[in-house]
Amino acid sequence: MTEPAPLLDAVDLRSFLDRVPDPRGRKGRVYPFGALLSAVAAGVLAGAKSLTAIGEWIADAPAWALKSLGFTPDPLTGQIPVPHPATVRRLLKRLDGDALDRAIGAFLNTRLTQTAPDGEPATRAGRRAVAVDGKTVRGSRTTGKTAVVLLAAMDHTGTVLAQRQIADKSNEIPAFAPLLETIEDLDGVVITADALHTQHAHGTYLRSRGAHYLAIVKKNHAKLHDRVRHLPWRDMPLEHYDRTRAHHRVEIRRLKAAAFDHLDYPDAKQALQIVRWRLDRTTGELTIERIYLITSLAPGAATGPELASWTRGHWGIENLLHHVRDRTFREDDSKVRTGHLPRTMASLRNLAISVHRQDGATNMAAALRRAARDYRRPLAALGLT
C-alpha cells in the first residue's frame, strides 16, 4: 500500500492531545506520547472494542501509517517498533481523565465548526442545543467499588463536547457546572437535561454564561410542578402538532406554551406542556403522558417546532451515544476496571462516535467496519496523515 497524500485542511488531533500531561516517568518514555495516544484513538475509530484489539490494530499497521502516527524508525535497523499491548494499558490507566476529555472536546468542537456550512455549529432547527445526561459504566463495578458514572454534554447533532466523572458517593448535580465550564462558548446555546438538573443553581449558572435552558418539571419540585400543571392549558393555543408512525406504534405530540411574568426559577420566561398519545397497534394499548417544562427563552424567541425538536432531541444522547457505546462497542461487557481505564475507554469511544457522526454516518457499526478496511480512513479523519 502506498502512502496517501496528506489532507492539509484536516484538524490534527495531535495538536490537541499535546495538552494532556504524560504520566510516564522520564526513563519509561520509549515511545512518543502523542504517537501512542493517536494510535489508540485511530484504533478505536476503526472499531477496536478492547485493549487487546487496539494493540492488534497498532501491531498490524503498515510502516507509512506508523510514521504518520508519530512512531520513529530504529536508527540501526530502520524498522519501526510498536508498543506491546501491556504498554498501552499502563499508559491509558494512568491518564488524566479531565485533561483527556478537555482535549477531545476541543478537537471535536473545532472539527464541528470547520465542517459547519457557516462556521457555526447548530441544530437542524437553527439554534445550537446541547444535551446533558449521565451514564453508568456497568462493567467497571467490582465487589468493593461502585461502577463509574460519567456525565456527558452532547451537541444534539451527535458530537460529545465534554465529559466528567462523578465523584464516589456523589451524584450528577455537583458535576453539572464543572462539566459545562469546559465548553468555551455557551452564548445563545439551549441546554437540555432531565428533571434531576432542574435546580435553581443550574438555571443561575446557565444564564450567567448566556445560555438558555429547557428544564423538565416533575413532582420532585412540588410547588413549581403544581403551579405549572394548573395553568389554564385548555385555553392556550396549540404551538405544535406532530404525528408519527414507527415500530407498530402511532404517536401524537401536542405542544402548548404559556408566558410567565413571575416564576420561582431563575429568569424563567415560559412554561410548556407536551401531551403525548401513544397507541400500540399490536396490542391496542393507548398511553397518555403529560410533560411540563420551563424555559428562559422569551415568547417569540423560538417557534413551536423548534421547542418540540429540542425537547425530543434531548433523548438523542441515549440513542446516538449511550446506546452505541453499549451495543456497538459492548461497553457494559468490558471488564477493564483498574485505574482510569473505564473513563479513558469511554472518552475514546466518544471521540470515535462523534467523528463518524460529523462525517455523516447514521449506522455506526457500518462506519466502524468501513474505517477498519483501510488504515488511511481513521488517520485521515483524525488529521493524522
C-alpha positions in Angstrom: 0.0 0.0 0.0 1.4 3.4 -1.0 1.5 6.3 1.4 -1.5 8.6 0.9 -1.2 12.3 0.4 -1.8 14.4 3.5 -5.1 16.3 4.0 -3.9 19.8 4.5 -7.2 21.2 5.8 -7.9 18.4 8.3 -8.0 19.2 12.1 -5.0 17.5 13.6 -5.8 15.5 16.7 -2.2 15.5 17.9 -2.2 19.3 18.5 -5.0 18.8 21.0 -3.5 15.7 22.6 -0.4 17.7 23.4 -2.4 19.3 26.1 -2.7 16.0 28.0 0.1 15.5 30.5 2.3 12.5 30.0 2.0 10.3 33.2 5.1 8.3 32.5 8.5 8.7 34.2 11.3 10.1 32.1 13.0 6.7 31.9 9.8 5.0 30.8 9.3 7.1 27.7 10.3 4.6 25.0 7.5 5.6 22.5 6.4 9.2 21.8 3.4 10.1 23.9 1.5 11.7 21.1 2.1 8.7 18.8 0.7 6.3 21.4 -2.4 8.3 22.1 -3.0 9.0 18.4 -2.7 5.3 17.6 -5.1 4.3 20.3 -7.6 6.9 19.1 -7.3 5.7 15.5 -7.7 2.1 16.5 -11.0 2.8 18.3 -12.2 4.9 15.3 -11.6 1.7 13.3 -13.8 -0.3 15.6 -11.4 -1.8 18.2 -13.6 -2.6 21.2 -10.9 -3.7 23.7 -7.4 -3.1 24.7 -6.3 -6.3 23.0 -8.0 -5.2 19.8 -6.3 -1.8 20.0 -2.9 -3.5 20.4 -3.6 -5.8 17.4 -4.6 -2.8 15.2 -1.3 -1.0 16.0 0.8 -4.1 15.5 -0.8 -4.7 12.1 -0.3 -1.1 10.9 1.8 -0.6 7.8 5.1 1.4 8.1 3.6 4.5 6.5 0.7 4.5 9.0 3.1 4.2 11.9 5.2 7.1 10.6 2.0 9.2 10.2 1.1 8.4 13.8 4.4 9.7 15.0 6.4 6.5 15.7 10.1 6.7 14.7 12.3 4.1 13.0 15.1 2.4 14.8 18.3 4.1 13.7 20.1 0.8 13.3 17.6 -1.5 11.7 15.3 1.1 10.1 12.3 -0.9 11.4 9.5 0.9 13.4 9.0 -0.8 16.8 5.4 -0.9 18.0 4.3 -0.9 21.7 3.2 -4.1 23.4 -0.5 -4.1 24.5 0.6 -4.0 28.1 2.5 -0.7 27.4 -0.7 0.7 26.0 -2.7 -0.5 29.0 -0.3 1.0 31.5 -0.5 4.4 29.8 -4.3 4.5 29.5 -5.0 3.6 33.1 -2.8 6.5 34.3 -4.1 9.2 32.0 -5.6 12.4 33.5 -9.3 11.9 32.5 -10.2 15.5 32.8 -7.3 16.6 30.6 -8.1 14.0 28.0 -11.8 14.9 27.9 -11.0 18.6 27.5 -8.6 17.8 24.6 -11.1 15.6 22.9 -13.9 18.1 23.4 -11.8 20.9 22.0 -10.8 18.8 19.0 -14.4 17.8 18.2 -15.7 21.4 18.7 -13.1 22.7 16.3 -13.8 20.0 13.8 -17.5 20.6 14.1 -17.1 24.4 13.5 -14.9 23.7 10.4 -17.4 21.3 8.9 -20.5 23.5 9.5 -21.6 25.4 6.4 -21.5 28.9 8.0 -18.8 28.2 10.6 -21.2 28.0 13.5 -22.4 24.6 14.7 -26.1 24.4 15.1 -29.1 22.0 15.3 -31.3 21.5 12.3 -33.7 23.9 13.9 -31.1 26.7 13.6 -30.0 27.4 17.2 -27.4 25.2 18.8 -28.7 22.8 21.5 -26.6 20.6 23.9 -27.9 17.7 26.0 -26.6 16.8 29.4 -27.0 13.3 30.7 -25.2 10.7 32.8 -24.3 7.0 32.1 -23.2 4.2 34.4 -20.3 2.1 33.1 -21.7 -1.1 34.5 -18.7 -3.3 33.6 -16.5 -1.2 35.9 -18.2 -2.4 39.1 -16.2 -4.5 41.5 -17.1 -6.2 44.8 -15.5 -3.3 46.7 -16.2 -0.4 44.4 -19.3 1.0 42.7 -19.5 1.4 39.0 -18.1 4.5 37.3 -20.7 7.2 36.4 -19.9 9.7 33.6 -21.8 12.9 32.9 -21.6 14.0 29.3 -22.6 17.1 27.3 -23.5 16.2 23.7 -24.5 18.6 20.8 -27.9 17.5 19.6 -26.3 16.7 16.2 -24.2 13.9 17.9 -20.9 15.5 18.9 -19.7 14.9 22.5 -18.3 18.3 23.7 -17.5 17.4 27.4 -17.4 14.6 29.9 -16.8 14.4 33.6 -16.6 11.5 36.1 -19.0 11.7 39.0 -17.2 11.5 42.4 -17.8 8.5 44.5 -20.7 8.8 46.9 -22.0 11.8 45.0 -24.4 12.4 42.1 -24.7 14.3 38.9 -25.9 17.6 40.3 -22.5 18.9 41.6 -20.8 18.0 38.3 -23.2 20.0 36.1 -21.5 23.4 36.2 -17.9 22.0 36.1 -18.9 19.9 33.1 -20.2 22.9 31.1 -17.3 25.1 32.3 -15.1 23.2 29.9 -17.1 24.3 26.9 -15.8 27.8 26.0 -18.8 29.4 24.3 -22.3 28.8 25.6 -23.8 32.1 24.5 -27.2 31.5 23.0 -26.9 27.7 23.4 -30.0 25.8 24.6 -29.2 23.3 27.3 -31.5 20.3 27.8 -31.3 17.9 30.7 -33.6 15.6 32.7 -35.6 16.6 35.8 -32.6 15.9 38.1 -30.9 19.1 36.8 -33.9 21.4 37.2 -32.0 23.2 40.0 -32.0 26.9 40.8 -28.2 26.9 40.9 -28.1 25.4 37.4 -30.5 27.9 36.0 -28.5 30.8 37.5 -25.2 29.4 36.1 -26.6 28.9 32.6 -28.0 32.4 32.4 -24.6 33.8 33.7 -23.0 32.1 30.7 -25.6 33.5 28.3 -27.1 30.0 27.7 -30.8 29.2 27.8 -32.4 26.1 29.3 -35.3 23.8 28.7 -35.9 22.3 32.2 -38.3 19.4 32.8 -40.5 20.0 35.9 -41.7 16.9 37.8 -43.1 16.3 41.3 -39.7 16.4 42.9 -40.2 20.2 42.6 -43.7 20.1 44.1 -44.6 23.8 44.2 -43.2 24.5 40.8 -44.8 21.5 39.3 -48.2 22.3 40.9 -48.1 25.9 39.6 -47.2 24.9 36.1 -49.6 22.0 35.9 -52.6 24.1 37.0 -52.2 26.7 34.3 -55.3 27.1 32.1 -53.8 24.9 29.4 -57.1 24.2 27.7 -57.3 27.9 26.8 -53.8 28.1 25.4 -53.3 28.0 21.6 -51.6 25.0 20.1 -48.0 25.8 19.2 -47.0 22.5 17.5 -48.6 19.2 16.4 -46.8 16.1 15.3 -47.9 12.6 14.3 -45.5 9.8 13.6 -45.8 6.1 12.8 -43.0 3.7 13.6 -42.3 0.3 15.1 -46.0 -0.7 15.2 -46.8 2.5 17.1 -48.7 5.7 16.4 -47.6 8.7 18.4 -49.1 12.1 18.6 -47.4 15.1 20.3 -49.1 18.4 21.1 -47.1 21.4 22.5 -48.5 24.5 24.1 -46.6 27.4 25.7 -47.6 30.0 28.3 -45.7 33.2 29.0 -44.8 34.0 32.7 -44.0 37.2 34.4 -43.1 35.7 37.8 -42.0 32.2 38.3 -39.8 30.8 41.1 -36.9 29.8 38.8 -34.0 32.0 37.5 -35.1 34.1 34.5 -37.9 31.7 33.5 -40.0 33.2 30.7 -42.3 30.4 29.5 -43.9 27.2 30.7 -44.5 24.4 28.2 -46.9 21.5 28.2 -46.4 18.5 25.9 -49.1 15.9 25.7 -48.1 12.6 24.1 -50.6 10.0 22.9 -49.0 6.6 22.1 -51.0 3.8 20.5 -49.5 0.3 20.2 -51.1 -1.0 17.1 -50.2 -4.6 18.1 -51.9 -4.7 21.5 -54.3 -1.7 21.1 -52.9 -0.2 24.3 -53.2 3.6 24.5 -51.0 5.7 26.9 -51.2 9.4 27.5 -48.4 11.3 29.1 -48.1 15.0 30.1 -44.7 16.6 30.4 -44.1 20.1 31.8 -41.1 22.3 31.2 -39.9 25.8 31.8 -37.5 27.8 29.6 -35.6 31.1 29.7 -36.5 31.7 26.1 -38.9 34.6 25.8 -42.1 34.2 23.8 -41.2 34.6 20.1 -37.5 33.7 20.6 -38.3 30.2 19.3 -41.1 28.6 17.4 -43.3 25.7 18.5 -41.5 23.3 16.1 -38.1 24.4 17.5 -39.2 23.9 21.1 -40.6 20.5 20.2 -37.4 19.5 18.3 -35.2 20.4 21.2 -37.3 18.6 23.8 -37.4 15.5 21.7 -33.8 15.9 20.6 -32.6 15.7 24.2 -33.1 12.0 24.2 -30.8 11.7 21.3 -28.0 11.4 23.8 -29.4 8.0 24.7 -29.7 6.8 21.1 -26.8 8.5 19.5 -24.2 8.0 22.3 -25.1 5.7 25.2 -26.9 3.1 23.2 -24.0 2.9 20.7 -21.4 2.6 23.4 -23.4 -0.3 24.9 -24.5 -2.2 21.8 -21.8 -1.4 19.2 -18.7 -1.1 21.4 -20.0 -3.5 24.0 -19.0 -1.1 26.8 -21.1 -2.8 29.6 -19.4 -6.1 28.7 -16.0 -4.7 29.2 -14.1 -5.8 32.3 -11.5 -3.0 32.4 -11.7 -1.7 35.9 -8.2 -0.6 37.0 -7.1 3.0 37.3 -8.7 5.4 34.9 -9.3 2.8 32.2 -13.2 2.8 32.3 -13.3 6.6 31.8 -10.4 6.7 29.3 -12.0 4.0 27.1 -15.4 5.8 27.3 -13.7 9.0 26.2 -12.1 7.3 23.2 -15.4 5.8 22.2 -17.0 9.3 22.5 -14.3 10.6 20.1 -14.9 7.8 17.6 -18.7 8.1 17.6 -18.6 11.9 17.3 -16.1 11.9 14.4 -18.2 9.4 12.5 -21.4 11.4 13.2 -19.7 14.6 12.0 -18.8 12.7 8.8 -22.4 11.9 8.2 -22.6 8.3 9.5 -26.0 7.1 10.6 -25.2 3.4 11.0 -22.3 3.4 13.5 -21.5 -0.3 13.0 -21.2 0.2 9.3 -19.0 3.3 9.8 -16.6 1.3 12.0 -16.4 -1.5 9.5 -15.6 0.9 6.7 -12.9 2.6 8.8 -11.4 -0.8 9.6 -10.9 -1.8 5.9 -8.4 0.9 5.2 -5.8 2.4 7.6 -5.9 5.7 5.7 -9.5 6.3 6.7 -9.2 6.6 10.5 -5.9 8.5 10.2 -7.4 11.0 7.6 -10.5 11.5 9.8 -8.2 12.5 12.8 -6.0 14.7 10.6 -3.0 12.3 11.2 -2.0 11.6 7.5 
